[in-house]
Structure formats: structure tokens, C-alpha cells
Amino acid sequence: MAEESTSPLRKDEYHPDCPGCAYDRKKDLQSGMPYKEFLYVWMICLTAALPISSLFPFLYFMIRDLHVAKRTEDIGFYAGFVGASFMFGRCLTSTAWGIAADRIGRKPVVVFGIFSVVVFNTLFGLSVSYWMAIATRFLLGALNGLLGPIKAYAIEVCRPEHEALALSLVSTAWGIGLIIGPALGGYLALPAEKFPTVFSPDSFFGRFPYFLPCLCTSIFAAAVLISCIWMPETLHKHKVSETGNHSIEGLEAPLIDSNEKVEQNGSLESKKSLLRNWPLMSSIIIYCVFSFHDMAYTEVFSLWAESDKKYGGLSLSSENVGQVLAVTGVSLLVYQLFVYPRINKVLGPIKSSRIAAILCIPILFAYPYMTYLSEPALSILLNIASVIKNNLAVTIITGTFLLQNNAVPQDQRGAANGLSMTGMSFFKAVAPAGAGIVFSWAQKRQHAYFFPGDQMVFFLLNVVELLGLILLFKPFLAVPEQYNEY
């Protein structure tokens, strides 16, 4: 029984000229960790994360310089749609890219996705109009089908005893992206203003002030693209027996068209059973609510920090915002690796999520009053608040993720995660546009009696946070059996 759990296929099931079988044979002969393949997973996930996280420090200034907003108060409105266009594109095409990865292989889809990052991220940096920025971000999201296939690939390249490490590489790479991306966007945008001795206003980078951070991301993506020439394929080019590849079928289940007649664990009947699984569906709904809140907060934070003080902002530069986000990213990495596992062990995912949601509310209420502070107190308190708020958000998201995976048997976890990701992508597509509209509206009511200006923005964020907190309690949240004591 132990031997079957460490071998995806039996020796007599290897097929000639099948890349999946060839790699399975290699796994059977190699007992250690596949360091080279893990490096591919890490680099590809980082390539997917950088274009998202590097945008926010300079988005406010980019919209300002594109002269699409007739008034300063309207910048947030237009910025929201740029932020949402990437997620909207990804939401529309992620299933199609998953089907393609199941048909033609992981490697072709990954290679094309990285190529789209190189092309459209570069074009976004060269945007000379608002609609060019919208179009390039939308195409970048629509043609970037990396996340689903690379999660399947991470499982397929290793033995079962290394699967947890393989999936943790995905979240770790995202954490690194939260550090590097904002730093690139904050420090390298507007180079002619920040480094006048190196870049003159009449130079190429002076005329395209937001191209340099995009170029750096595209150069890294191009290097990863070249390295993928040697990336092994793991998809089987023949019909895999039902007993031989449970883990792979579970991951691929959400990527298969439900109208197709396929015999595997992720069939249409399995998907229907997931929809009737209330412990799973309640945790997915909560996950989507908090994902919506976190994406809206990310959009609002950068817009608010960079807007003028007369509109309730902090008048910070893109460099200052990038520094705050980079510090927060470092704290997230440390927290995920060393702190959260101990908190989860003591409190469990439900109690820790409830406590984190409660603590987020006073922090969000405190943000508008930072406008009365001056340096250095402002920088210190802003960094502390950002670090605490984002680490609390990670606590909630990770807790709901644990609930999802423990609400289903192992052979349905792939389908459950796919269903969760579909909902999350939709909510994250709506959040930036909605946050931008609300932020623009709030800046026009600075002298209102009830929650003026920026206070209204953070009040509405707290309303969403409170909704998520309420959903974390019974009777809405149906708790998996192992968490009944919580």
C-alpha cells in the first residue's frame, strides 16, 4: 500500500512516447525533491504575481498623467477600472486555459502565458491613452493562463510526500511578489523626476515615465520564458487509468468542461455534490467576501495615500507607497512562514479568523485620522497599520482556505479549489472598479456631515469586513467535523 502511494503509475502502465509517463518514470527512480522543477514553479508564479503587485504604487499618477480625469477627484474612478481589467480578463478565460492545459499540455499554456506577460506588460508601460492602458491590462489577464496549470504542475512534478511543499511554493512566490512588485513600481516609476542625473525629461524614459518598472518585470519574464525551453511536460498523452492518477485527476477536475463526457473524479456528478456541500460552499462564500474586501482595500490604500491632503489623502509619492507595501510584503513572508502556523495550532482557523476580522475594524477606522499626523510619526504609524492589517487579512484568507480543504475528501480537493478560485476571481474583478468609483465619489464630499470624504471610504470597507465577520459564525458557517470544538 505504501508503494502505491508514492508511485503515480505502476511500472506496467508506462506508455512509450508519453511525456507524462516519462516523467513518472523519472519520479520513481528519484526519491529526493525535484529542485529544478520546484524552481520552475517558483519562477513562474513570481512572473504571474509581479505585473499585479507592481501596478498600485504608480497607478494614481499614471491616470493623472493620461489626462482622462477632468478633476482630481475623478482619478480614483478611472484607476479602479484599470485595476479591474486584469482580473476581469482572467475571470473570463481561466477555464478555457485550463481546458487547453488538459488537452495540449501544461508547458505550451505556461509558455504562452509568460510570453503574454512579456508583450502586454511592456505595452502597458508604453500606454499613451487611458483605453490603451485598459486594453493591455485586460489582454494581459485574458492571455495569462498561468495560475491554474502551474498548481497542477506543482503536484505532478513531485511525489506525494512533497506535495505540501510544492503548493507552499506558490504562496511563497506570491509573497515575494508582494515585496518586489511594489518596490519596482514605487522606486522606478517617474525616473526623470527621481533620478534627473540619469534620466532627462526628454529621454525615452522621461517621455514614458511608467515604462521602467514594467520593463524590469518583462525582462525577468523573458528570462523565465527562455528557461522554460528545458521545462519537462507532465501531461499524459493517453487515457490514464482511474486507479493510477487520483491526485492529478483531482487537480484537473475544475479545468474540464462540464458538458464533456469524461470518466474521472472531477465529473459533473462530483461537481454537483460540491455545490450541495454546505461546509464547503459557506467557506467559499466567506473566502470571496474577504477577497473582495482585500482587493478593494489594496486599491483604496494606494489611491488614498497618494491623493492630495485637501481631498483627505496623505500626499505621498509613489516611492513612499512602494516602500510601505514592500515592508508589508516582507512582514507577510515572515508571518506566513513562522508566526501563522503557531497561531493556527493554538486557536485553529475559525477562532483566528474571527479575532483577525474583529481587529481589522478599529485599524480601518484609524486610517482617516492619519491625515493629521506629520513625519516621522506618519510613516511609522502607517507602516505599522499596513503590516498589522495585511497580516490579519492573511490570517482570515488562510483560515478559510483550510476550512475549504477539510470540507471535502482528498479526491475532491482539486475541484473544490477550482470552484473557489472562480468565485474569487470574479469578486477580485469587481472590487477595484467598485472601490475606485466609491473613492472618487467620497472625495467629492469632503465637507459632508456624515462620514465626510475618506472616512466614508474606510467606513464602507468596514461594512464589508463586518459582513464577513458575521458570516464566520453559525448558522451560516457550517464547520467541518474536525473543527466542531471551535
C-alpha positions in Angstrom: 0.0 0.0 0.0 2.9 2.4 0.8 4.5 1.7 -2.5 1.3 2.6 -4.4 1.0 5.9 -2.6 4.5 7.0 -3.8 4.1 5.9 -7.5 1.6 7.7 -9.7 1.7 4.9 -12.2 2.6 1.2 -11.9 5.6 0.0 -13.9 3.5 -1.9 -16.4 1.4 1.2 -17.1 4.1 3.3 -18.7 3.4 4.2 -22.3 6.0 4.9 -24.9 6.2 8.4 -26.4 4.2 9.8 -23.5 5.9 12.8 -21.7 3.8 12.2 -18.6 4.9 8.6 -18.4 8.5 9.6 -19.0 8.3 12.0 -16.1 6.6 9.5 -13.8 9.3 7.0 -14.6 11.9 9.7 -13.5 10.0 10.3 -10.3 10.0 6.5 -9.5 13.8 6.5 -9.9 14.4 9.7 -7.9 13.4 9.7 -4.3 14.6 13.2 -3.4 12.9 16.5 -4.1 12.7 17.8 -7.7 14.6 21.0 -7.0 14.8 22.1 -10.7 11.1 21.6 -11.3 10.3 23.4 -8.0 12.4 26.3 -9.2 10.3 26.5 -12.4 7.1 26.6 -10.2 8.5 29.4 -8.1 9.7 31.5 -11.0 6.5 31.1 -13.0 4.4 32.1 -10.0 6.6 35.1 -9.4 6.2 36.0 -13.1 2.4 35.9 -12.6 2.5 38.0 -9.4 4.8 40.8 -10.4 2.5 42.5 -13.0 -0.3 42.7 -10.5 1.5 43.9 -7.5 3.8 46.4 -9.2 0.9 48.5 -10.6 -0.6 50.0 -7.5 2.2 52.4 -6.3 2.1 54.4 -9.6 -1.5 53.9 -10.8 -2.8 57.1 -9.3 0.0 59.2 -11.1 -0.4 57.3 -14.3 -4.1 58.1 -14.5 -3.3 61.7 -13.6 -0.7 62.0 -16.5 -3.0 60.4 -19.0 -5.4 63.4 -18.5 -8.5 61.3 -18.7 -9.8 62.6 -15.3 -11.2 66.1 -15.7 -10.9 66.7 -11.9 -8.5 65.3 -9.3 -11.4 63.8 -7.5 -12.2 61.6 -10.6 -8.8 59.9 -10.7 -9.9 57.1 -8.3 -12.9 56.4 -10.6 -10.7 55.8 -13.7 -8.0 54.0 -11.7 -10.5 51.4 -10.5 -11.3 50.2 -14.0 -7.6 49.8 -14.9 -7.1 47.7 -11.7 -10.2 45.6 -12.5 -9.5 45.0 -16.2 -6.7 42.4 -15.4 -8.9 40.3 -13.1 -11.9 40.6 -15.4 -9.8 39.2 -18.3 -8.5 36.4 -16.2 -12.0 35.5 -14.9 -13.3 35.2 -18.5 -10.6 32.9 -19.8 -9.2 30.9 -16.9 -11.4 27.9 -17.5 -10.5 27.9 -21.2 -6.8 27.9 -20.4 -7.4 25.1 -18.0 -9.1 23.0 -20.7 -6.2 23.8 -23.1 -3.7 22.7 -20.5 -5.6 19.4 -20.2 -5.6 18.9 -24.0 -2.2 20.1 -25.3 -0.1 20.1 -22.1 1.0 22.3 -19.2 4.1 23.5 -20.9 2.5 25.2 -24.0 0.0 27.0 -21.9 2.6 28.2 -19.4 5.0 29.3 -22.2 2.2 31.3 -23.9 1.2 32.8 -20.6 4.7 34.0 -19.9 5.0 35.3 -23.5 1.8 37.4 -23.0 3.4 38.9 -19.8 6.4 40.0 -21.8 4.4 41.5 -24.6 1.4 43.2 -22.9 3.1 44.2 -19.7 5.7 46.0 -21.8 2.9 47.6 -23.9 1.1 48.7 -20.7 4.2 50.7 -19.7 4.1 52.4 -23.1 0.4 53.4 -22.8 -0.3 56.8 -24.2 -4.0 56.8 -23.6 -6.4 55.5 -20.9 -8.0 53.0 -23.3 -4.6 51.6 -24.3 -3.9 51.0 -20.6 -7.3 49.3 -20.1 -6.9 47.1 -23.2 -3.3 46.0 -22.4 -4.2 45.1 -18.8 -7.3 43.2 -20.0 -5.3 41.2 -22.6 -2.6 40.6 -20.0 -5.2 39.0 -17.7 -7.1 37.2 -20.5 -4.0 35.6 -22.1 -2.2 34.9 -18.9 -3.4 31.4 -18.1 -0.6 30.6 -15.6 -2.1 30.1 -12.2 -4.3 27.0 -12.7 -1.9 24.9 -14.8 1.1 25.7 -12.6 -0.8 24.5 -9.5 -1.5 21.2 -11.3 2.1 21.1 -12.5 3.4 21.7 -8.9 1.7 18.5 -7.8 2.6 16.4 -10.8 6.3 17.0 -10.6 6.8 15.6 -7.1 6.0 12.5 -5.0 3.0 12.7 -2.7 5.2 13.3 0.4 6.4 16.6 -1.2 3.0 17.9 -2.4 2.5 20.2 0.6 5.9 21.9 -0.1 5.1 22.1 -3.8 1.8 24.1 -3.1 3.5 26.2 -0.5 5.9 27.4 -3.2 3.0 29.0 -5.0 2.0 31.2 -2.0 5.7 31.9 -1.1 6.3 33.2 -4.6 3.3 35.4 -4.3 4.6 36.7 -1.0 8.0 37.5 -2.7 6.0 39.2 -5.5 4.3 41.4 -2.9 7.8 42.6 -1.8 9.5 43.0 -5.2 6.5 44.3 -7.2 5.6 47.4 -5.2 9.3 48.2 -4.7 9.8 48.1 -8.5 6.6 50.2 -9.1 7.3 52.7 -6.4 11.1 53.3 -6.9 11.3 53.0 -10.7 8.2 54.9 -11.8 8.8 58.6 -12.9 12.6 58.1 -13.2 13.2 61.5 -14.7 11.8 63.1 -11.5 13.6 60.8 -9.1 16.9 60.3 -10.9 17.3 63.5 -13.0 21.1 63.0 -13.4 20.5 59.6 -15.1 17.2 60.2 -17.0 16.5 63.5 -18.6 12.9 64.7 -19.2 13.5 64.4 -22.9 14.8 60.9 -22.8 12.7 57.8 -23.7 12.1 57.0 -20.0 11.2 60.7 -19.4 8.5 60.5 -22.1 7.2 57.2 -20.9 7.6 57.6 -17.1 5.9 54.3 -16.2 7.8 52.1 -18.6 10.9 51.3 -16.5 9.1 49.2 -13.8 7.2 47.4 -16.5 10.4 46.8 -18.5 12.1 45.2 -15.5 9.2 42.8 -15.0 9.2 42.0 -18.7 12.9 41.3 -18.7 12.5 38.9 -15.8 9.6 37.2 -17.6 11.6 36.9 -20.8 14.4 35.1 -18.8 11.9 32.7 -17.3 10.4 32.2 -20.8 13.8 31.2 -22.2 14.4 28.8 -19.3 11.1 27.1 -19.9 12.7 25.5 -23.0 14.1 22.9 -20.7 10.9 22.6 -18.6 9.6 19.0 -18.6 6.0 18.2 -19.6 3.9 16.2 -17.2 0.6 15.7 -19.0 -0.2 12.2 -20.1 -0.9 11.8 -23.8 -3.0 8.7 -23.3 -6.0 7.7 -21.2 -4.9 7.4 -17.6 -6.5 4.6 -15.6 -8.7 5.7 -12.8 -6.7 4.0 -10.1 -3.4 5.3 -11.2 -3.7 9.0 -11.1 -6.1 10.3 -8.5 -4.1 13.3 -7.5 -3.7 14.6 -11.0 -7.4 14.0 -11.9 -8.4 15.8 -8.7 -6.5 18.9 -9.7 -7.7 18.8 -13.3 -11.3 18.3 -12.4 -12.2 22.0 -12.3 -10.5 22.6 -15.6 -12.7 20.2 -17.6 -15.8 21.4 -19.5 -18.8 20.1 -17.5 -20.6 19.3 -20.8 -17.9 16.8 -21.8 -18.5 13.2 -21.1 -15.3 12.3 -19.2 -14.8 9.5 -16.7 -12.8 10.8 -13.8 -13.2 12.0 -10.3 -14.0 15.6 -11.4 -17.1 14.6 -13.3 -20.3 16.6 -13.5 -21.9 14.5 -10.7 -18.9 15.3 -8.5 -19.3 19.0 -9.1 -22.9 18.8 -8.2 -22.1 17.2 -4.9 -19.7 20.0 -4.2 -22.5 22.6 -4.7 -24.6 20.6 -2.1 -21.7 20.5 0.3 -22.6 23.5 2.6 -19.5 23.4 4.8 -17.5 23.9 1.6 -19.9 26.4 0.0 -20.2 28.5 3.1 -16.4 28.7 3.4 -16.1 29.6 -0.3 -18.6 32.4 0.1 -16.7 33.8 3.1 -13.5 33.5 1.2 -15.0 35.5 -1.7 -16.3 38.2 0.7 -12.9 38.7 2.3 -11.1 38.5 -1.1 -13.4 41.3 -2.3 -12.5 43.3 0.8 -8.8 42.8 0.4 -8.7 43.7 -3.2 -10.8 46.9 -2.6 -8.5 47.8 0.3 -5.4 47.4 -1.8 -6.9 49.7 -4.5 -8.1 52.3 -1.9 -4.9 52.3 0.1 -2.7 53.4 -2.8 -5.2 56.0 -4.1 -5.8 57.4 -0.6 -2.1 57.6 0.3 -1.2 59.4 -3.0 -4.1 61.8 -3.2 -3.8 65.3 -2.0 -4.3 66.2 1.7 -7.1 68.6 0.7 -9.0 65.6 -0.5 -8.4 63.6 2.7 -5.2 61.8 1.4 -1.6 61.7 2.6 0.1 63.3 -0.4 2.7 60.6 -0.5 4.8 59.8 -3.6 4.8 56.5 -5.4 8.2 55.8 -3.9 6.8 56.2 -0.3 3.8 54.0 -1.1 6.1 51.4 -2.7 8.2 51.4 0.4 5.2 50.8 2.7 4.0 48.0 0.5 7.5 46.4 0.4 7.8 46.5 4.1 4.3 44.9 4.4 5.4 42.2 1.9 8.4 41.3 4.0 6.3 41.1 7.1 3.8 38.8 5.2 6.6 36.4 4.3 7.9 36.2 7.8 4.3 35.9 9.2 3.3 33.1 6.8 6.5 31.0 7.5 7.0 31.4 11.2 4.0 33.0 13.0 0.8 31.8 11.5 1.4 28.1 11.9 1.8 28.6 15.7 -1.4 30.8 15.8 -3.3 28.2 13.9 -2.1 25.4 16.1 -3.3 27.2 19.3 -6.5 28.9 18.1 -7.5 26.9 15.0 -8.6 28.5 11.7 -12.0 29.6 12.8 -11.1 31.4 16.1 -8.1 33.0 14.5 -10.2 34.3 11.5 -12.8 35.7 13.9 -10.2 37.5 16.0 -8.4 38.9 12.9 -11.7 40.2 11.5 -12.6 41.9 14.7 -9.1 43.6 15.0 -9.3 44.8 11.4 -12.3 47.1 12.1 -10.6 49.6 14.5 -7.5 49.7 12.3 -9.5 50.7 9.3 -11.4 53.3 11.3 -8.0 54.8 12.4 -6.7 55.3 8.8 -8.5 58.6 8.0 -7.1 60.3 11.2 -3.6 59.7 10.0 -4.0 62.8 7.8 -3.5 64.9 11.0 0.0 63.4 11.6 3.3 64.7 10.3 6.6 63.0 9.7 8.1 60.8 11.1 5.1 59.7 13.1 3.0 59.4 9.9 5.5 57.0 8.3 5.9 54.9 11.4 2.2 54.5 12.2 1.3 54.0 8.5 3.8 51.1 8.2 2.6 49.6 11.5 -1.0 49.8 10.5 -0.4 48.4 7.0 1.7 45.5 8.4 -1.0 44.6 11.0 -3.9 45.0 8.6 -2.4 42.8 5.9 -1.2 40.1 8.2 -4.7 39.9 9.8 -6.1 39.6 6.2 -3.7 36.7 5.5 -4.9 35.0 8.7 -8.5 35.1 7.5 -7.8 34.0 4.0 -5.6 31.1 5.1 -8.2 30.1 7.7 -11.0 29.9 5.1 -8.6 28.1 2.7 -8.0 25.4 5.4 -11.8 25.1 6.0 -12.4 24.5 2.3 -9.8 21.8 2.0 -11.1 20.0 5.1 -14.7 20.2 4.0 -14.2 17.7 1.1 -12.4 14.3 0.7 -9.0 14.3 -0.9 -10.2 13.3 -4.3 -12.4 16.4 -4.5 -10.0 19.0 -3.2 -8.9 19.9 -6.7 -12.4 20.6 -7.9 -13.2 22.5 -4.7 -10.2 24.7 -5.1 -11.1 25.3 -8.7 -14.7 26.4 -7.7 -13.2 28.6 -5.0 -10.8 30.3 -7.5 -13.6 31.0 -10.0 -15.6 32.9 -7.4 -12.6 34.7 -6.0 -11.5 35.9 -9.5 -15.0 37.3 -10.1 -15.0 39.2 -6.8 -11.5 40.5 -7.3 -12.5 41.7 -10.8 -15.4 43.7 -9.3 -13.6 45.1 -6.3 -11.1 47.5 -7.9 -13.8 49.1 -10.1 -16.2 49.4 -7.2 -13.5 50.8 -4.9 -12.4 53.3 -7.5 -16.0 54.6 -8.0 -16.6 54.9 -4.3 -13.3 56.6 -3.7 -14.0 59.1 -6.4 -17.5 59.8 -5.1 -16.1 60.1 -1.5 -13.5 62.7 -2.5 -16.3 65.0 -3.8 -18.0 65.1 -0.3 -15.1 66.2 1.9 -17.4 68.6 3.8 -20.3 66.2 4.3 -21.8 65.9 7.9 -22.0 62.1 7.9 -18.6 60.4 7.4 -17.0 63.0 5.2 -14.7 62.1 2.3 -12.1 59.4 3.1 -13.9 58.4 6.3 -16.8 57.2 4.2 -14.4 55.0 2.1 -13.0 53.2 5.2 -16.5 53.0 6.7 -17.7 51.1 3.7 -14.6 48.8 3.8 -15.5 48.1 7.5 -19.1 47.3 6.4 -17.7 44.5 4.2 -15.4 43.4 6.9 -18.3 43.2 9.4 -20.3 41.2 6.9 -17.5 38.7 6.6 -17.2 38.6 10.4 -20.9 37.8 10.8 -20.6 35.0 8.2 -17.8 33.4 10.2 -20.4 32.4 12.9 -23.1 29.8 12.9 -25.7 29.2 11.5 -24.1 30.5 8.2 -20.7 28.8 8.6 -21.1 25.0 8.6 -18.0 23.7 10.3 -16.2 20.6 9.1 -16.3 17.8 11.7 -12.6 18.2 12.8 -13.3 21.8 13.8 -16.6 21.3 15.7 -14.9 22.2 19.0 -14.3 25.7 17.6 
